[in-house]
């Protein structure tokens, strides 16, 4: 007498399972449409209006260009951070010369690899490289390799265009300079770059 009832219950449960699977598939397909694995060339071109590359070098100073992964392998810390604001330049005296340094206040969202940092750090570079190193705007998110300053630069963290990627559209990356690696990585998901970093650092 109970078999028809049991059959109906099993049929209802089976239908519910099928519906749940269908809903999950629809959600996954929708997510993939909303968040593609890589940004389109058109979207990258549009983003470059706000996230430019810096490809020129100082005419009087030779800087050996490094790849992002070379910097990632050796950097003291690799962080994800958000620019809070640009600060006034600071000056140091070295014997007969004075040098100014650009600095930015950055809120550290996460240390991806390497040495821990404070929740707020101060990124810096020599002011002679203005126009050749990234000009960072308030609210810009970055993933980058940093090196803590010492002595007169205590409390600062140095970085360069070669070891920095913008984080755009929440989940994707764009280089701050053009090179062979950026041709492959530009527009890819942030997690893809993080995986490359951890692979090269063997973490």
Beta strands, then each sheet from edge to edge (+ up, - down):
strand 1: 77-94
strand 2: 97-114
strand 3: 120-126
strand 4: 141-148
strand 5: 157-158
strand 6: 164-168
strand 7: 172-175
sheet 1: 7+ 6- 4+ 1- 2+ 3- 5-
end
